[in-house]
Amino acid sequence: MAAAVFKVAPENVDAEMRRRAKAINFGILYGMGVNSLRASLGTTTAEAHKFYDDYFNTFSTLAEYLEKTKGFARKNGYTETLFGRRRQFPEMKSPLPYVRAQAERMAINAPIQGTQSDIIKLAMVRIDEFLRTDGHDDKAYLLLQVHDELVYEMSEDRAQDLIPKIKELMEQVLPLEDAHNVPVVAEVKQGPNWGTMERI
């Protein structure tokens, strides 16, 4: 994402680029205007305008998706995750423009964040089933869910076998055809404690 936003090779993306790309991506996607983007990035209005325009030029079908999602919510009063879970938006029919605008932003957010929530919950269930069925539940167990991350504690002698399977299960929750051919990729970190884990 940062490489596309800043038009650099992936290996040239630094931490600040990644931070700014995240602010641009999530801000614009969830309805942030140029002034809010300027404040979030700590930049000038002109630069924020350029980021805003470049973003939609780079991701040319995004504006179409945003309008389609808002239009669906206005017509039907709800949006759906990729798994069919609905969130209702009666505020779409409010006579107050700022209430409708807020509902539109939430309607855009709900399918994305809701699908992520569905994926991580299904991953937890499937990994738990795997650990219990294969007799690993005495050597590996879930400690925490942090947004879209799962933190497991496991015995060191089982890690080499269990980590690839857990990664595979996370990536297979949403089949490629249902994800519009956008693969779900799980990154793995390992270490003796949460503060010293390194990507593997």
KAFENSUL-V589108 format. One record per residue. N is the residue number from 1. RES is the residue in three letters. D_CENTER is the distance of its C-alpha to the mean C-alpha in whole Angstrom. Layout:
<<N & RES & D_CENTER> <N & RES & D_CENTER>>
This chain:
<<1 & MET & 12> <2 & ALA & 15> <3 & ALA & 17> <4 & ALA & 17> <5 & VAL & 17> <6 & PHE & 20> <7 & LYS & 21> <8 & VAL & 22> <9 & ALA & 22> <10 & PRO & 19> <11 & GLU & 22> <12 & ASN & 23> <13 & VAL & 19> <14 & ASP & 20> <15 & ALA & 18> <16 & GLU & 19> <17 & MET & 18> <18 & ARG & 15> <19 & ARG & 15> <20 & ARG & 16> <21 & ALA & 14> <22 & LYS & 11> <23 & ALA & 13> <24 & ILE & 14> <25 & ASN & 11> <26 & PHE & 9> <27 & GLY & 13> <28 & ILE & 14> <29 & LEU & 11> <30 & TYR & 12> <31 & GLY & 16> <32 & MET & 17> <33 & GLY & 20> <34 & VAL & 22> <35 & ASN & 24> <36 & SER & 21> <37 & LEU & 19> <38 & ARG & 22> <39 & ALA & 22> <40 & SER & 19> <41 & LEU & 20> <42 & GLY & 24> <43 & THR & 25> <44 & THR & 27> <45 & THR & 27> <46 & ALA & 28> <47 & GLU & 26> <48 & ALA & 23> <49 & HIS & 24> <50 & LYS & 24> <51 & PHE & 21> <52 & TYR & 20> <53 & ASP & 22> <54 & ASP & 21> <55 & TYR & 17> <56 & PHE & 19> <57 & ASN & 21> <58 & THR & 19> <59 & PHE & 16> <60 & SER & 19> <61 & THR & 18> <62 & LEU & 15> <63 & ALA & 18> <64 & GLU & 19> <65 & TYR & 16> <66 & LEU & 16> <67 & GLU & 20> <68 & LYS & 19> <69 & THR & 17> <70 & LYS & 19> <71 & GLY & 22> <72 & PHE & 21> <73 & ALA & 21> <74 & ARG & 24> <75 & LYS & 26> <76 & ASN & 25> <77 & GLY & 23> <78 & TYR & 20> <79 & THR & 17> <80 & GLU & 16> <81 & THR & 13> <82 & LEU & 13> <83 & PHE & 15> <84 & GLY & 17> <85 & ARG & 17> <86 & ARG & 18> <87 & ARG & 18> <88 & GLN & 21> <89 & PHE & 21> <90 & PRO & 25> <91 & GLU & 25> <92 & MET & 25> <93 & LYS & 28> <94 & SER & 29> <95 & PRO & 32> <96 & LEU & 30> <97 & PRO & 28> <98 & TYR & 26> <99 & VAL & 25> <100 & ARG & 24> <101 & ALA & 22> <102 & GLN & 20> <103 & ALA & 20> <104 & GLU & 19> <105 & ARG & 16> <106 & MET & 15> <107 & ALA & 15> <108 & ILE & 13> <109 & ASN & 10> <110 & ALA & 11> <111 & PRO & 10> <112 & ILE & 7> <113 & GLN & 6> <114 & GLY & 9> <115 & THR & 8> <116 & GLN & 6> <117 & SER & 9> <118 & ASP & 11> <119 & ILE & 10> <120 & ILE & 11> <121 & LYS & 14> <122 & LEU & 15> <123 & ALA & 15> <124 & MET & 17> <125 & VAL & 19> <126 & ARG & 20> <127 & ILE & 20> <128 & ASP & 22> <129 & GLU & 24> <130 & PHE & 25> <131 & LEU & 26> <132 & ARG & 28> <133 & THR & 30> <134 & ASP & 30> <135 & GLY & 32> <136 & HIS & 29> <137 & ASP & 28> <138 & ASP & 31> <139 & LYS & 30> <140 & ALA & 26> <141 & TYR & 24> <142 & LEU & 21> <143 & LEU & 21> <144 & LEU & 18> <145 & GLN & 14> <146 & VAL & 12> <147 & HIS & 9> <148 & ASP & 7> <149 & GLU & 11> <150 & LEU & 14> <151 & VAL & 17> <152 & TYR & 20> <153 & GLU & 24> <154 & MET & 26> <155 & SER & 30> <156 & GLU & 30> <157 & ASP & 32> <158 & ARG & 29> <159 & ALA & 26> <160 & GLN & 27> <161 & ASP & 27> <162 & LEU & 25> <163 & ILE & 22> <164 & PRO & 22> <165 & LYS & 22> <166 & ILE & 19> <167 & LYS & 17> <168 & GLU & 18> <169 & LEU & 17> <170 & MET & 14> <171 & GLU & 13> <172 & GLN & 16> <173 & VAL & 14> <174 & LEU & 13> <175 & PRO & 16> <176 & LEU & 16> <177 & GLU & 18> <178 & ASP & 16> <179 & ALA & 13> <180 & HIS & 15> <181 & ASN & 16> <182 & VAL & 12> <183 & PRO & 12> <184 & VAL & 10> <185 & VAL & 11> <186 & ALA & 12> <187 & GLU & 13> <188 & VAL & 16> <189 & LYS & 18> <190 & GLN & 22> <191 & GLY & 24> <192 & PRO & 27> <193 & ASN & 25> <194 & TRP & 21> <195 & GLY & 23> <196 & THR & 24> <197 & MET & 22> <198 & GLU & 21> <199 & ARG & 19> <200 & ILE & 21>>
